[in-house]
């Protein structure tokens, strides 16, 4: 008993000493206090972190820690991509996807030639997630009406999806094998459709460890096959499924578990060839509507491989206008959709370097920000979304982008796209009841042992602060680290605007 009392007394002393060591000292601001708490945390004993706060209204640096240390940014990197898109492409940039043909229409209404879907890199084409765009079938219904107006009733040719505005590299080479078959690893294509993802539905087995079966997919991807190794996990265990597969291959390997008792349990994966799916779906849709198509549904890449030479001299039948840049950037940042960020990156390359590639986009962005005297140059990025674990940025680099964006006429578009504390996105369930609720906006980033936030909040003096927090290789629980970062972000909102050493 004496030994137990001694242990309890010792633990009490340790806890009390930790509380008092973190108690706010006289004259110490909440920002300084929470900075010190994080600095002294055992969770960062073997890790690294950076922190920066800047008063964008007064053009004053408030606080900086390790701001020149290269860090893995995770999805806060999307701020660089979306801000670059706004400043380099303009807020009024417009994606357009066109229905075209290359032949002649005879008196009987037969098109003697091919029909084309010409992509422009629009990440929102056929996405029902955008509030002012529509599902793929609704787009095709409008195109069918336009086709009727031309008098075309039969197509004596192929339906060819043309996504050559971008190169054929769907997935950046630095992405992990465990990512690319899953929905967040869908990558980018010149003809993106349904955000390049599909959903596979599972029925769990009757007992733990029993095989789970695939009931169906939505949408149906013609030719897709599964090697299904998914089994049944504990009830309430959630989605523990991994999908493995490479671009342009229709075979997918499914591993992991789905919860006991689940029926039609959804797991999202990446389409193997979105452009091919778009052409197949258009052919099926037209055939169902009574428009006969004699040729194949294919893509420019596949047709060229198979000896079918698509023509470049075409007539445009209909044009689908994408949502505005405001809506595209809003979904990119609020829902952290990697495909949107990668498409924006390649669009920057296409428009500024005449090359719709990842490398051209990254080079263009690095050159653009060189004019802002970035040191070091922004040359350690390998994608547009932050999914690559080899990406490196400094807090200063991110802050340079954020300050430039804050001083640009398009700032409100970027600002409104960021999750709002207590209300939306990754911050919907955080900072409720705090001073930051409803006012602080930030893009979050999460990878294995990486948590990051970058955003804006009004301070107590009314000025707008920009902040960057990136933590790499921390020890312990991710939830505990996230809570510490929430306290630190809230302390920026509570700050009076004074400059701190």
FIFI-578930 format. One record per residue (C-alpha): residue in three letters; x, y, z. Coordinates in steps of 0.2 Angstrom, whole numbers, plus 2048, in hexadecimal, padded with zeros to 3 digits. Layout:
# FIFI-578930
ALAXYZ
...
//
This chain:
# FIFI-578930
UNK800800800
UNK80E80C804
UNK8168087F3
UNK80680C7EB
UNK80481D7F4
UNK8158217F0
UNK81281E7DD
UNK8028287DE
UNK80A8377E7
UNK8198377DA
UNK80D8377CC
UNK8038457D4
UNK81384F7D6
UNK81884C7C3
UNK8078517BD
UNK8068617C8
UNK8188667C3
UNK8138647B0
UNK80486F7B2
UNK80D87C7BB
UNK81B87C7AF
UNK80F87F7A1
UNK80588C7AB
UNK80589D7A3
UNK8138A87AA
UNK8118BA7AE
UNK8118C479E
UNK8118B5793
UNK8048B5785
UNK7F98A6781
UNK8038A4771
UNK8148A377A
UNK80D897787
UNK80688B77A
UNK81688C770
UNK82088877F
UNK814879783
UNK817872772
UNK82A875772
UNK82C86C782
UNK82085D77D
UNK82884C77F
UNK81F84876E
UNK82B853765
UNK83B84C76E
UNK83F84375E
UNK83684D751
UNK83685E749
UNK82A86C747
UNK82987E741
UNK81E88C745
UNK81B89D73E
UNK80E8AB741
UNK80D8BB736
UNK8028CA737
UNK7FD8CC725
UNK7F48DD729
UNK8038E5731
UNK8108DC726
UNK8198D6736
UNK8208C673C
UNK8198C174D
UNK8228B1751
UNK82D8A4748
UNK83489374C
UNK83F888741
UNK837892732
UNK84588D726
UNK84587B72A
UNK83F86F71C
UNK830865722
UNK82385971A
UNK814864718
UNK807857713
UNK7F785F70D
UNK7FB871712
UNK805870702
UNK7F48736F9
UNK7F58856FF
UNK8048876F4
UNK7FB87F6E5
UNK7EB8886E7
UNK7F28996EA
UNK7FE8966DB
UNK7EF8926D0
UNK7E68A16D5
UNK7F48AD6D3
UNK7FB8A56C3
UNK7EB89F6BA
UNK7DF8AC6C1
UNK7CF8AB6CA
UNK7C58AB6BA
UNK7CF89C6B2
UNK7C28906A9
UNK7C387E6A6
UNK7B9878697
UNK7B6865692
UNK7B0863680
UNK7A6857676
UNK7AD857664
UNK7AD84D654
UNK7B884B645
UNK7AD845637
UNK79E84962C
UNK78B846630
UNK78183F622
UNK76F84261E
UNK76A832628
UNK77283A638
UNK78182F638
UNK79283663E
UNK79F82F633
UNK7AE83263F
UNK7B3832651
UNK7AB83A660
UNK7B784266D
UNK7B784767F
UNK7C4855680
UNK7CA858691
UNK7D2868698
UNK7D88616A9
UNK7C88666B2
UNK7C985D6C3
UNK7B685F6C6
UNK7AF8576B5
UNK7A284B6B9
UNK7A384E6CC
UNK79384E6D6
UNK79D8556E5
UNK79D8676DE
UNK78E8716E3
UNK78C8786D2
UNK79186A6C6
UNK78985A6C2
UNK78B8486C1
UNK7938406B1
UNK7828396AB
UNK77B84B6AC
UNK7898526A2
UNK786844695
UNK774848694
UNK77785A690
UNK784854683
UNK77784867B
UNK76B856679
UNK778860670
UNK77C851665
UNK769850661
UNK76A86265B
UNK77885D64F
UNK76D850648
UNK77984264C
UNK77083264F
UNK77D82564C
UNK79082564E
UNK79A81B642
UNK7AB81D64B
UNK7B381C65C
UNK7B082666C
UNK7C182D671
UNK7C5835682
UNK7D384267F
UNK7DC84768F
UNK7ED84D687
UNK7EC85E68F
UNK7F685469D
UNK80384769B
UNK80083569F
UNK8088356B0
UNK7F88336BB
UNK8028306CC
UNK8118396D1
UNK82082D6D3
UNK8238326E5
UNK81282C6EB
UNK81181C6F6
UNK80C80C6EF
UNK7FF80B6FD
UNK7F781B6F7
UNK7F481A6E5
UNK7E680D6E4
UNK7DC8166F0
UNK7D18256ED
UNK7DD8326F4
UNK7EA82B6E8
UNK7E082E6D8
UNK7EC83A6D0
UNK7E98456C2
UNK7E38436B0
UNK7DF84F6A1
UNK7CE8486A1
UNK7C98466B3
UNK7B883E6B7
UNK7AF83C6C8
UNK7BF8426D0
UNK7C88326C9
UNK7C08276D7
UNK7B38196D9
UNK7AC8106E7
UNK7AD7FD6EB
UNK7A07F66F7
UNK7A37E8702
UNK7987DC70C
UNK7A07D571C
UNK7A17C3720
UNK7967BB72E
UNK7A57BA73A
UNK7B67C273E
UNK7C37BE731
UNK7B77B7725
UNK7B97BD713
UNK7AF7CD70E
UNK7A87CD6FD
UNK7A77DB6F0
UNK7957DF6EC
UNK7977EC6DE
UNK7A07FC6D9
UNK79980D6D6
UNK79C8126C8
UNK79E8026BF
UNK7B08026B8
UNK7AF7F66A8
UNK7BD7EA6A8
UNK7C27EC6BA
UNK7C77DD6C4
UNK7CB7DA6D6
UNK7D67CF6E0
UNK7CC7CF6F0
UNK7D57CB700
UNK7CA7D670C
UNK7C47CD71B
UNK7B87D172A
UNK7BE7DC738
UNK7B67E1749
UNK7A67EA749
UNK7A87FD748
UNK7BA7FB742
UNK7B7806733
UNK7BF806722
UNK7D07FC723
UNK7D07F8711
UNK7DF7FC705
UNK7DE7FB6F2
UNK7ED7F86E8
UNK7EF7FB6D6
UNK7F88056C9
UNK7F28126BC
UNK7EB80B6AC
UNK7EA7F96B3
UNK7D87F36B7
UNK7DD7E66C4
UNK7DC7EB6D6
UNK7E17E26E6
UNK7D77E46F5
UNK7DD7E1706
UNK7D97E5718
UNK7C87E4722
UNK7B67EB722
UNK7AC7EB732
UNK7A27DC738
UNK78F7DE733
UNK7927EB725
UNK7887E9715
UNK78D7F4705
UNK79C7FB70F
UNK7A3809704
UNK7B680A700
UNK7BC8176F4
UNK7CA8136E7
UNK7D381B6D8
UNK7CD8186C6
UNK7DA80F6BC
UNK7D781A6AC
UNK7CA8286AF
UNK7CA82E69C
UNK7C681C697
UNK7B881B6A3
UNK7B182B69C
UNK7B182568A
UNK7A981468F
UNK79C81D699
UNK79882968B
UNK79681A67F
UNK78B81168B
UNK78082068E
UNK77E82467B
UNK77A812677
UNK76D812685
UNK76582267E
UNK76481A66C
UNK773821664
UNK77D81365D
UNK79081365E
UNK799807652
UNK7AA809659
UNK7B3807669
UNK7B4812679
UNK7C681667B
UNK7D382467F
UNK7DF82D674
UNK7ED82467D
UNK7E581367A
UNK7DF817668
UNK7F181C663
UNK7F880C66B
UNK7EB802661
UNK7EF80A651
UNK7DF815650
UNK7E582764C
UNK7DA834653
UNK7D8844648
UNK7DC85564F
UNK7D085F643
UNK7C085E64D
UNK7B086764F
UNK7A986B660
UNK797866664
UNK79686B676
UNK7A0872684
UNK79F86F696
UNK7A487D6A1
UNK7AC8796B2
UNK7A88816C2
UNK7B28916C5
UNK7C38926CD
UNK7BB8976DD
UNK7B28866DE
UNK7C087C6D9
UNK7CC8836E6
UNK7BF8826F3
UNK7BD86F6F1
UNK7D086D6EF
UNK7D3875700
UNK7C387170A
UNK7C285F706
UNK7D585D702
UNK7D28546F2
UNK7E384F6EB
UNK7DD84D6D9
UNK7D885F6D8
UNK7E98656DE
UNK7F285A6D2
UNK7E78606C4
UNK7EA8726C8
UNK7FD86F6C9
UNK7FD8686B7
UNK7F18766B1
UNK7FE8826B7
UNK80B8786AD
UNK80087869E
UNK7FC88A69E
UNK80D8916A2
UNK81988469B
UNK80E87D68D
UNK81086C696
UNK8038646A0
UNK80E85B6AC
UNK81285A6BE
UNK82485F6BB
UNK82086E6B0
UNK8138746BD
UNK8208726CB
UNK82D87C6C1
UNK82088A6BD
UNK81B88B6CF
UNK82E88C6D5
UNK8328996C8
UNK8228A46CD
UNK8278A46E0
UNK8398A86DC
UNK8338BA6D9
UNK82E8BA6EB
UNK8418B76F0
UNK83D8A66F8
UNK84C89F700
UNK84E8906FD
UNK84588F6ED
UNK8358856EC
UNK83E8766E4
UNK83B8686F0
UNK8298646EB
UNK8248546E2
UNK8118566E0
UNK8038636E1
UNK7F985B6F0
UNK8068576FD
UNK8038446FC
UNK8158416F8
UNK81F83E708
UNK82F845700
UNK8288566FE
UNK831864708
UNK82C87570C
UNK831882719
UNK82588C724
UNK82D89C71C
UNK82889570A
UNK81689270F
UNK8158A2718
UNK81C8AB708
UNK80E8A46FE
UNK8018A870B
UNK8068BA70D
UNK8068BD6FA
UNK7F58B56F9
UNK7EF8C0707
UNK7F48CF6FD
UNK7ED8CA6ED
UNK7DB8CF6E7
UNK7D68BC6E6
UNK7DA8B96F8
UNK7C88B66FD
UNK7C78A76F2
UNK7D589F6FA
UNK7D08A470B
UNK7BE89E70A
UNK7C488D703
UNK7CD889714
UNK7C487F721
UNK7BB88A72F
UNK7BE885741
UNK7AF87D749
UNK7A687D738
UNK7AD874729
UNK7BA869722
UNK7C886272D
UNK7C486F73A
UNK7B186B73B
UNK7B386374C
UNK7C186D753
UNK7C387D75D
UNK7B087E761
UNK7AD88A76F
UNK7BE89276D
UNK7C28A4767
UNK7C789C756
UNK7B6894753
UNK7AE89C743
UNK7BD8A7740
UNK7CD89C73E
UNK7D089472D
UNK7DE888729
UNK7E387A71D
UNK7E886A726
UNK7F485D721
UNK7F684B727
UNK80283D723
UNK80A83072D
UNK81283973B
UNK80F84A733
UNK802857739
UNK801868731
UNK7F6878731
UNK7F8888727
UNK7EB895727
UNK7E48A672D
UNK7DB8AD73C
UNK7D78BE743
UNK7E08C3752
UNK7DA8CD761
UNK7E08DE759
UNK7D58DA74A
UNK7E48D773E
UNK7E58C7734
UNK7F28BB739
UNK7F98AD72D
UNK80189E736
UNK80A88E731
UNK80D87F73D
UNK81586F736
UNK819860742
UNK82485173B
UNK829841743
UNK820844754
UNK81E836761
UNK80E830769
UNK7FC833764
UNK7F683D755
UNK7E784375E
UNK7F184A76C
UNK7FD853761
UNK7EE85A757
UNK7E6861767
UNK7F786976B
UNK7F787275A
UNK7E587775C
UNK7E988076C
UNK7F8888763
UNK7ED88E755
UNK7E0895761
UNK7ED89F76A
UNK7F18A8759
UNK7DF8AD759
UNK7E18B376B
UNK7F18BC768
UNK7F18CF769
UNK7FC8D275A
UNK80C8D6763
UNK81D8D075C
UNK8258C1766
UNK8378BC767
//
